[in-house]
């Protein structure tokens, strides 16, 4: 979960990390006002490409990319991992 989800999402993709958001799965009939936790996740979650074929070097690449972005944005880890 990130405080600036769209910015971090864009920067990860610029680094070659196929990050994406969960927002595309919101069903139009879902009344988000009745589900504030789901609404928060839709608005803040950044998903990373995690799967069984991912190798250690690829995970390290994503970690370093995310660290670099967070360092430049001056976000503290606890703000990101709430």
C-alpha positions in Angstrom: 0.0 0.0 0.0 1.4 3.3 -1.0 0.5 6.9 -0.2 1.2 8.0 -3.8 0.1 4.9 -5.7 -0.1 6.4 -9.2 3.3 8.0 -8.9 5.0 4.9 -7.6 3.2 2.8 -10.2 4.4 5.0 -13.0 8.0 5.1 -11.8 8.2 1.3 -11.3 7.0 0.8 -14.9 9.6 3.3 -16.1 12.2 1.1 -14.4 10.9 -1.9 -16.3 8.9 -3.4 -13.4 5.5 -4.4 -14.6 3.6 -2.9 -11.6 -0.2 -2.5 -12.0 -3.1 -1.4 -9.9 -6.1 -3.3 -8.6 -8.5 -0.6 -9.8 -9.5 -2.3 -13.0 -11.4 -5.0 -11.1 -13.9 -2.7 -9.5 -17.3 -3.9 -10.5 -19.6 -0.9 -11.5 -22.4 -2.2 -9.3 -20.2 -2.3 -6.1 -21.2 0.5 -3.8 -17.7 1.5 -2.6 -19.1 3.7 0.1 -20.3 0.6 1.9 -16.9 -1.0 1.7 -14.3 1.6 2.8 -11.5 -0.9 3.2 -12.0 -2.1 -0.4 -12.1 1.5 -1.6 -8.9 2.3 0.2 -7.1 -0.7 -1.4 -8.5 0.1 -4.9 -7.1 3.6 -4.5 -3.7 2.8 -2.9 -2.5 -0.7 -3.8 0.4 -1.3 -6.2 0.7 -4.9 -7.4 4.1 -6.3 -8.3 4.7 -9.3 -10.7 5.1 -12.1 -8.2 4.8 -15.6 -9.4 6.5 -19.1 -9.1 8.9 -18.5 -12.0 10.4 -15.3 -10.5 14.1 -15.7 -9.8 16.2 -14.1 -7.1 17.8 -11.6 -9.4 14.4 -10.4 -10.6 13.1 -10.0 -7.0 16.3 -8.1 -6.1 15.7 -5.8 -9.1 12.2 -5.0 -7.9 13.3 -4.4 -4.3 16.1 -2.1 -5.4 13.8 -0.2 -7.8 11.2 0.3 -5.1 13.8 1.3 -2.5 15.2 3.9 -5.0 11.7 5.3 -5.7 10.8 5.5 -2.0 14.1 7.1 -1.1 13.7 9.7 -3.8 10.1 10.4 -2.7 11.3 10.6 0.9 8.5 8.2 2.0 9.2 6.3 5.1 8.7 2.5 5.0 6.1 2.5 7.7 4.0 4.9 5.6 4.1 2.4 2.8 3.5 -0.8 4.7 0.6 0.3 6.9 
